[in-house]
C-alpha cells in the first residue's frame, strides 16, 4: 500500500518510509474523528476503529453523521475501548432489528424508529451529549431550510435519531422547533463540521462506493442508473468538503480495502467488512507520515463497480 498526501491545492505527493503508528501522533491537536454515513456499511467503521485503538489513538472530539453518529457516540462514550463492543453489536445485527417490516410509524416514514431506539438504549450511553467523556457532535439537516444542524449539547437519543432519520424511511425528529432528518443528505462525511468545531486536524472514517475511486460500468437498468447518480452526487459532496478543509488542516482519510459492498439492507456481511477494514486501515496507519495541511489518503485503492 502506498499512502498518498495532497497539500491543499498543490497536488499529490507520495509518502515513503515506515514510521509505525507515529504518524497519528504528529497530527496537530485537537484531533477530530469525522465518521460518515453509510447504513449497513457502517460495520467498516468498526474495523477502522479497531486499527486506531490498537495503535493507542484516542481523538479529542468526534463528529458523526447518520450511522456514523451512532458509532461515533459510542466511541466518545468508551474512549479506547469501543471497537470490541461495536464488533459484537454489528456481527449480531439483522435487518429486522433496524428496519422492522409491519410497523409503520406514520405517513412520514416507511418504518418506525423503535428498533433504532432499542439499539441506542443498549449502547451504554449517557442521557445528554455533554456527559460523554469525549466532546461529540451529531450532524442532521433542517427539513424546512436545508441547513446543516450541529447537535453538540442536549438530549443524546434525539440527536442520534435525527442524524439517522433517512428521509421517507425513518421518521423525522422534532427538536428545538425544527424538523430534522438524516445529516448524510447535506454532510455525508462531516469533515467540515469537524473543522468548524475547532479541529486542527481530522481523521476521516468514510465507507461505501461514494468514497471510493470510480469506474465506468454498463448501466442498462433503471436501478443501476439511479444508483450511479446517487453515488456521483454524494461523491461530489464528499470531495468538495475534503478539498476545502484539507487546504487548512491535515485531513487523513482511512481506507477500508472493501471492494465488494453488500446491499444497504443486508447486515450479514458485517464480520467481513470489519476484518477487511481493520487490516487495510492498520497497514495505512503504519505507513502514515503527516507534514502540514493536506489530504492524506490511499489513492491507489482499486476502483469499485456500482451494482447493476
N, C-alpha and C positions, 0 to 999 in steps of 0.2 A: 504494500500500500504506500502511496506517495502523497502525503498530505500537501495541500496547496494553500497559499496565502495570497490574498489580494489586498493591496494597500490602497484603500479608498478607491479613487477613480484612476489610479495609475497602473491598473492591470494586475496580473497574477504572477507570482514567482514561486518556484519550487522550494521547499524546505528540506534540508538534508541534516543528517546527524541523528543520533538517538540519545534522548535525554531522560529516558524512563518516564516518570509521571511529572517531571519538574515543570513542564510547560504550563500546567494548571496553576502552579504556584507563582508564576511570573505575571499572571493576569492582574491588572490594576483593580484595587478594591474601591467600592463594593462590587462584588461579582454577582450578577443575577443569572438565574436559570430561567429561560423562556421555554415553556412547554406547550407545544402546538396541539391543534385538534387532530381528529382522525378516527373517532369512534373506536371500533374493534381494533384498529391498527395501533391504538394506544398501548397495546401489550409490548410493542417495541420500545416504548419509553422505559419500561421496567428493565429491559436488558441493558439499555444505556445507563440507567440508574445503578445497576449492579457494577458496571465498569467504573463509574465515578466513585462509588462507595469503596470499592476495592482499592482505589488509589487515595483514599482518605479525604476526598473532596467534600466539603460542606459549603453551600452557597450562602451569601449574605442576604439575599432576597430571592423570592420565587414568584413568577408571574405565569398564569396558566389560562388557556382558552379551551372551552368545551371539555372533552375528556382529559385534556392536559390540565384543566383547573382541578379536577378531582385527583389526578395523580400528583399534581404539584402541591395541593393542600396536604396530602398525606406525607409527602416529602418534607414539607415545612413543619408538620406535626411531629415527625420522628427523624430528626437530623442524624444522618449517617446510618440509619437503620430501617429505612422504609422499603428498600428493594425486595427483601425477603417476604415481607408482609404482602406487598403488591403482587409478587410472584405467585403466592398461594391463592390470592383472590382471582387473578386473571386466568390461571390454569384451571380453575374450577367454574368459572363464569360461563353461563349459557344464555342464548338469545332471549329465552322466555323470561329470564330474570330482569332484563333491562327493557325489552320491548314485548310485554305480555299481550298477545292477541286476546281479544274478547273483553277487554277492559277499556272501553272508550272513556276518556276523561271528560270531554265536552266537544262541541263543534269546532273548537280551536285546535284540536290535535287528534292524531290517529290513536296514540297510546297515552295512557296515564303515566304519571311520573312516580307511581308508588314503588316500583322496583328500584329506581334510582334513589329514592328516599331511604329504602331499606339498606342499600349498599352504602350510602353515606353514614347511616346510623351505625353500621358495623365497623366503620373505619377508625374508630378511636379518636375522633376529632373533638375539639372544644366547641362550645356554642357560638363563640364570637371570633372573628378574624384576628382581633387584637391579642387574643390569648395564645395564638400559635407561637412557638419558640422562634421561628424564622419569619420575618415580615413577608406577607403574602398578598398578592393582588389577583383577583379573578376578573376576566375580561368578558363583557357582554355587549350587546348592541341595543340601543333605544329603538323600538319598533316604530315610533312616531317620527323621530327626526333622522334616524340612521346614524346617530352619533355613537362613537365608541364610549363605553361606560366602564370606568375602572373602579372596582369594588375592593377597597382595602381596609374597610372597617365595618362593624355591624354584624348582623346575623350571617353566619358562615353557610348554613344549609341553603338559604335562599340565594346566596351568591353563587354557589356551585350549581344549583338547579337552573338559574338564569343563564349561566355561561354554557350549559349543556342543552338548552331548550332548542333543539333543531326545529326550525320553523315548519309548522304543519305536522310534525312527527311527535314532538313532546310539547306540553303546554307552556306558553309564555309565563313569566313571573312578574307580578305587580310588586314593585318595591320603590319606596320613596316617591310615589306619584308617577312613576314611569313604568311602561310595559317593556320588559326586557326579554331578549331571545339570544340564541347562540352567538357567542363572540367570534366564532370562526367565520361568520359571514363578513365581518369587517377586519378581523385580525387573526387569520388562520394560524399564523406563527407570531406571537405577541412580542416581537423584538422591540418595536417602537415603544410599547407600553413599558417594557423593562427599562429602556433608556430614559423615558420620561419620569420613571420612578427614582432616578438618580444613579443608575448603574454606570460604573466606569468601565465595565467590560461585561459581555453577555455570552453565556454558553447556551446554545440552542438545541432543543430536542424536538426535531420535526420528523414526521413519518408519512409514508404513503407516496404514490407516484407524483403528487403535486410538488413534492420537494426533491424529486429525482431528475436526472438527465432525461430528455425527451427523445423519442424515436418516431419516425413516420410509420404508421400502421394502416392497413386497409380498414376502411370504415364504410361498411355496406348496409348496416342496420341502424335503425333509429336510436336504439340504446347505446350503441358504440359512438354515434355522433354526439349524443348528449353527454356521455361520459368524457369524451375528448374535450368538448367545450368547457366542461366543469373543471377538468384538470388544468387547462390553459388559463382559465380565469383565476383560479387560486394561485397558480404558479407565478403569474404576472404580479399579483399582490405580494406574494412572498418575496420575490426577487427585488421588487421596488423597495420594500421595507428593509431587507437585509443590506442593500446597497446604501440606503440613506443612513442607517445607523452606523455601518462599518466605516463610513467616511469620518466618523468622530471618535469611535472607540473600537477596541478589538471585539470581533464577533466570531465565535468558534461554533461551527455547525457540526455536530457529531453524526457520523454516518451510521446506518443500521445494517448495511450489507444485504438487506432483503431484496430479492429480485422476483418474488412471486407473492403478490399481495392477495389475501383472501377477500371474498365479498364482504361488504360492510356489516352484514348481519351474522356472519359465521365466526363464533368465538372459539371453535375447536382448534385453531392453529396457534393459540397463544404461546404454547411451550416452544414451538419452532421460532416464532418471532422473537421471543425473549432470548433464547440461546444464541441465535444468529446476531442480534443486535449487541449482545454483551461482548462477543468475541470481536466483532468488527470495530465497535467503538473503543474497546480496550487497545487494539493494535494502533488505532489512530492516535489515541491519547499518549501512548508510549513514544510516538514519534513527533509529538506536537512541540513546536517552537513558536513563541509569540514575540513579535518585535514591533510594537506600536499598533495604532489603529489599522484596521483592515479586515478582510473577510477570509477566515481560515477554515477551509473545508476540503473534502476529498472530491476533486473534480474528475477523478479517474474512475469513479464508480460506474458499473455497467448501466446502460440505458434500459429503461423499463418499458414494456409494452402495455398499452391500455387494453383491458379485456374487451372482447368483441361480442 
